[in-house]
């Protein structure tokens, strides 16, 4: 009949048990099922003695997850979703995200709605929303040292974080921008509700073709968030002599030496999210982050005589 995938967080018993249940459900309908854990999408932290520890972007796809796969079900929280996007975006596989975690900002539905969700999947009653991802690369002496896919953001900072750094940032063909701050963030619209939001950046609705640059605790009142076209690549040159660390989606990092640079650009791969109903971004902001809730002192309408 078809081929489906399941990516699950094997540290959560409920995700493991649900993966087994979904496998039986699809196989009973005559579908082939391939399973993988979200661990395969975790890039791993480099160490000072091993500054580059990574797998090439195209090599992150798990065995059996290929063009014949109609979709994959992802079981976990936001961390598992981020890992699954790195694993499946290069193969172009749409994912239905089921929340078995806590916040679940990136998940589409919940376990108590699983039967209806699986039925909709089998019947093809869904749409696919593409989300922009970033290709993040560290360049050392003109060659590629490290790379990763990012759905949310990349962050470059000193260890420990509370230490002033100096950066020169080049966006497209524009002149270099000098930034003195604890670190810098390059974020996608999806990531605008993650670290970027906590660092004072604006919320950007999905589908807007922009990225944003955010200094972390800048040493100048003039250094503020900058929103720019996602068609423009970004290069970041550390202007200080200390070793820095690059972190992608809060998950993995690469140590950077003073002469290295970071290259960030819109990836040719997109995260493909299955939507069972029309996406309602403002509703998610309201439910997950409390944005736009009615004020307790909201005035009522009064008829004038």
Secondary structure as the mmCIF struct_conf table of DSSP 4:
data_model
#
loop_
_struct_conf.conf_type_id
_struct_conf.id
_struct_conf.beg_label_comp_id
_struct_conf.beg_label_asym_id
_struct_conf.beg_label_seq_id
_struct_conf.end_label_comp_id
_struct_conf.end_label_asym_id
_struct_conf.end_label_seq_id
STRN STRN1 UNK A 3 UNK A 8
TURN_TY1_P TURN_TY1_P1 UNK A 10 UNK A 11
HELX_RH_AL_P HELX_RH_AL_P1 UNK A 13 UNK A 28
TURN_TY1_P TURN_TY1_P2 UNK A 29 UNK A 30
STRN STRN2 UNK A 32 UNK A 37
HELX_RH_3T_P HELX_RH_3T_P1 UNK A 38 UNK A 41
STRN STRN3 UNK A 45 UNK A 45
STRN STRN4 UNK A 47 UNK A 47
TURN_TY1_P TURN_TY1_P3 UNK A 48 UNK A 49
STRN STRN5 UNK A 50 UNK A 50
HELX_RH_3T_P HELX_RH_3T_P2 UNK A 57 UNK A 60
BEND BEND1 UNK A 61 UNK A 61
HELX_LH_PP_P HELX_LH_PP_P1 UNK A 62 UNK A 62
TURN_TY1_P TURN_TY1_P4 UNK A 63 UNK A 64
BEND BEND2 UNK A 66 UNK A 66
TURN_TY1_P TURN_TY1_P5 UNK A 67 UNK A 68
STRN STRN6 UNK A 71 UNK A 76
BEND BEND3 UNK A 77 UNK A 77
HELX_RH_AL_P HELX_RH_AL_P2 UNK A 78 UNK A 88
HELX_RH_3T_P HELX_RH_3T_P3 UNK A 89 UNK A 91
TURN_TY1_P TURN_TY1_P6 UNK A 92 UNK A 92
STRN STRN7 UNK A 95 UNK A 99
BEND BEND4 UNK A 101 UNK A 103
TURN_TY1_P TURN_TY1_P7 UNK A 105 UNK A 106
STRN STRN8 UNK A 109 UNK A 110
HELX_RH_3T_P HELX_RH_3T_P4 UNK A 111 UNK A 113
HELX_RH_AL_P HELX_RH_AL_P3 UNK A 114 UNK A 123
TURN_TY1_P TURN_TY1_P8 UNK A 124 UNK A 124
STRN STRN9 UNK A 127 UNK A 140
TURN_TY1_P TURN_TY1_P9 UNK A 141 UNK A 142
STRN STRN10 UNK A 143 UNK A 150
BEND BEND5 UNK A 151 UNK A 152
STRN STRN11 UNK A 153 UNK A 158
BEND BEND6 UNK A 159 UNK A 163
STRN STRN12 UNK A 165 UNK A 171
TURN_TY1_P TURN_TY1_P10 UNK A 172 UNK A 173
BEND BEND7 UNK A 174 UNK A 174
HELX_LH_PP_P HELX_LH_PP_P2 UNK A 175 UNK A 176
STRN STRN13 UNK A 177 UNK A 181
BEND BEND8 UNK A 182 UNK A 182
STRN STRN14 UNK A 183 UNK A 187
TURN_TY1_P TURN_TY1_P11 UNK A 189 UNK A 189
HELX_RH_3T_P HELX_RH_3T_P5 UNK A 190 UNK A 193
TURN_TY1_P TURN_TY1_P12 UNK A 194 UNK A 194
HELX_RH_AL_P HELX_RH_AL_P4 UNK A 195 UNK A 198
TURN_TY1_P TURN_TY1_P13 UNK A 199 UNK A 200
HELX_LH_PP_P HELX_LH_PP_P3 UNK A 201 UNK A 203
TURN_TY1_P TURN_TY1_P14 UNK A 206 UNK A 207
STRN STRN15 UNK A 210 UNK A 216
BEND BEND9 UNK A 217 UNK A 217
BEND BEND10 UNK A 219 UNK A 220
TURN_TY1_P TURN_TY1_P15 UNK A 221 UNK A 222
STRN STRN16 UNK A 226 UNK A 229
TURN_TY1_P TURN_TY1_P16 UNK A 230 UNK A 231
BEND BEND11 UNK A 232 UNK A 232
STRN STRN17 UNK A 234 UNK A 238
BEND BEND12 UNK A 240 UNK A 242
STRN STRN18 UNK A 244 UNK A 248
TURN_TY1_P TURN_TY1_P17 UNK A 249 UNK A 251
STRN STRN19 UNK A 252 UNK A 256
TURN_TY1_P TURN_TY1_P18 UNK A 258 UNK A 259
STRN STRN20 UNK A 261 UNK A 275
BEND BEND13 UNK A 276 UNK A 277
HELX_RH_AL_P HELX_RH_AL_P5 UNK A 281 UNK A 289
TURN_TY1_P TURN_TY1_P19 UNK A 291 UNK A 292
HELX_LH_PP_P HELX_LH_PP_P4 UNK A 293 UNK A 295
TURN_TY1_P TURN_TY1_P20 UNK A 296 UNK A 297
HELX_LH_PP_P HELX_LH_PP_P5 UNK A 298 UNK A 301
#
